[in-house]
Amino acid sequence: MTACIFVSPAEESAGAARADRLHPVDPAAPQIPVTDLGVTRGDGIFEVIGVRSGHPLMLEAHLHRLANSAVMLDLPTLDLEAIRAAVLQVIESDGLLVESSVKVVVTRGVEGTGVPICWVLSSPAEDFRKDRTEGVRVVLLDRGYPHDIAARAPWLLTGAKTLSYAVNKAVLREAARRDADDVIFTSSDGYLLEGPSSNLIAKFGSRIWTPAPAQGILRGTTQAAVFEVFSELGFSTAEVLMMVDQVVDADALWLASSTRLLAPVRAVDGHEIAVDHELSDAVNESLLSGTR
Ligand SMILES: Cc1ncc(COP(=O)(O)O)c(C=O)c1O
């Protein structure tokens, strides 16, 4: 089952009644004009929200990040109330799936209009149980920018969740060619960054680290929730600079993302990494309990 709602996303429409702002449409029918800048230029932003038994996980963090991406792309201020209402409505229309996901897309709209287009689409989640329990094999791939690129060249939009994900998908094909499942990007000056759709989390004894978002990394909603769980379990957490060669010294590594949640990394460039099944299960269970 899928459900789709079009939303008038700009804040100027906030005064209108909800029925005039949310328009349920048939997700199987064509809906987007061929001149939409999201389609022709990948000019827009999105979010993917995990849903467990009808409860959207980390919804406020996703809405906050969507608003932040809109600011970074100079899009109009978003009507988050309308978008939140659409997310809740598609979940309700979808029936109670155990795990599903909701995608929110905002494009710059049809060329020349300056009116953004937004839709909210629910779909059943992929079955990620194997990734969560057995782990994933990753390769390190150079993203080609130094770690301080976000401050030096903010127009590159590193750290925004834009629709331009062709590179993020190309690296997965490169990973498959190297007999791996996923990727950790590295900076051209030797730092560990993030996955193409996940954040890296590393355990060193009682310390849990993630590469600092200031390095042009998307601030992860799952990573933030995972840090809360690790703090509750007595670990110290920090956003740090991590050099590439530190990766093999970690006791455990994970990739954190919405829907898949915490996937242990079991090999980096063919080098085996121990999987901490107990911790992985404990954190995933806490995330799936829907309290965040
Ligand atoms: C580049 C990138 N980094 C990190 C993440 C993880 O973010 P979240 O945990 O909010 O899904 C994503 C999510 O898709 C991403 O695309």
The ligand as an SDF file (V2000), in Angstrom:
LIG
                    3D

 16 16  0  0  0  0  0  0  0  0999 V2000
   24.0750   11.7910    3.1280 C   0  0  0  0  0  0  0  0  0  0  0  0
   23.3050   11.2760    4.2970 C   0  0  0  0  0  0  0  0  0  0  0  0
   23.9170   11.2180    5.5060 N   0  0  0  0  0  0  0  0  0  0  0  0
   23.2670   10.7570    6.5900 C   0  0  0  0  0  0  0  0  0  0  0  0
   21.9640   10.2940    6.5050 C   0  0  0  0  0  0  0  0  0  0  0  0
   21.2800    9.7440    7.7290 C   0  0  0  0  0  0  0  0  0  0  0  0
   20.2480   10.5860    8.1520 O   0  0  0  0  0  0  0  0  0  0  0  0
   18.9680   10.0390    8.9220 P   0  0  0  0  0  0  0  0  0  0  0  0
   19.4530    9.2570   10.0810 O   0  0  0  0  0  0  0  0  0  0  0  0
   18.2620   11.2610    9.3480 O   0  0  0  0  0  0  0  0  0  0  0  0
   18.2030    9.2040    7.9710 O   0  0  0  0  0  0  0  0  0  0  0  0
   21.3000   10.3540    5.2890 C   0  0  0  0  0  0  0  0  0  0  0  0
   19.9010    9.9040    5.2030 C   0  0  0  0  0  0  0  0  0  0  0  0
   19.3600    9.6070    4.1700 O   0  0  0  0  0  0  0  0  0  0  0  0
   21.9790   10.8530    4.1550 C   0  0  0  0  0  0  0  0  0  0  0  0
   21.3780   10.9070    2.9650 O   0  0  0  0  0  0  0  0  0  0  0  0
  1  2  1  0
  2  3  1  0
  2 15  2  0
  3  4  2  0
  4  5  1  0
  5  6  1  0
  5 12  2  0
  6  7  1  0
  7  8  1  0
  8  9  2  0
  8 10  1  0
  8 11  1  0
 12 13  1  0
 12 15  1  0
 13 14  2  0
 15 16  1  0
M  END
$$$$
